[in-house]
Amino acid sequence: MQLDIDVEIMEAGISTLFGPSGVGKTTVLRMIAGLTNPDEGLIQVNGDVWFDSSRKINKPVQKRQIGFVFQDYNLFHNMTVQENLQYALKNKNDSFLIDEFLEMAALTGLADRKPLHLSGGQKQRVALIRTLLNKPQLFLLDEPFSALDLDMRLRLQDEFLSISNRFEIPTIFVSHDISEVFKLSHRVFVMKDGKIIRSGPPAEAFGTADAAAWVKLVGIVLAVQNEGSKRVAVLQIDNEITKVYLAMEDAQCWRTGDRVLLSVHAHDFSLAMINKMKP
């Protein structure tokens, strides 16, 4: 598939490439990182030209100051967490940062463990702070949370937002989860057939979306009650209270305090699917 991309990323904040699998999102990240060469074009970061086909400029990967976080973590399994971070550190004079970053990511007690003995969320925390140790000019994340369960995904999204706000590193994020995009992004580039078809803040970028999409929300059951002949669950979603009609089989097993996942159609909030989450 041919890519035809012409975008300018803001100096700070999270810019997201959104679209279904196969539209070229990951390929764009790989081109920026220097892992895949474009046939032609220009890639420039803070005035520094990383790639220019017309002038035959192509900076090698190691000279592009990037932090790249993959979905599969890319940790060395024969090394401990501490050793993974030390190996990734380019300037050994910055080794004092390792302890600070481990504490920031709540990983201090796991420094001597190898990745085999870490959960998916812990591995992704290691991958995130490893990329930050070298103070990248640009942060690239390729669906880093998609392999995690919902609870861990939501928790790491919050932690990533905190890290992003603290370090103010320009970030390009790849996702096909519309709820994640709304939560994390300052600006969205919607891709289709190798091109950017819309861009803007999330609400604006998805305002005229022509593809079906579902927003996933986590709620707490406050009550299950009768309304006429129907059973209704009263849910707390963030700081809002809403009611959802239950199917008969759900009405029998739902209890106050249950956590549920509500999937709402992004373009028709009258359509919803709701499932009880595992404790």
Beta strands, then each sheet from edge to edge (+ up, - down):
strand 1: 14-18
strand 2: 42-45
strand 3: 48-52
strand 4: 57-58
strand 5: 66-69
strand 6: 138-142
strand 7: 171-175
strand 8: 187-192
strand 9: 195-200
strand 10: 214-227
strand 11: 230-237
strand 12: 240-245
strand 13: 259-265
strand 14: 272-276
sheet 1: 5+ 6+ 7+ 1+ 8+ 9-
sheet 2: 2+ 3- 4+
sheet 3: 12+ 11- 10+ 13- 14+
end
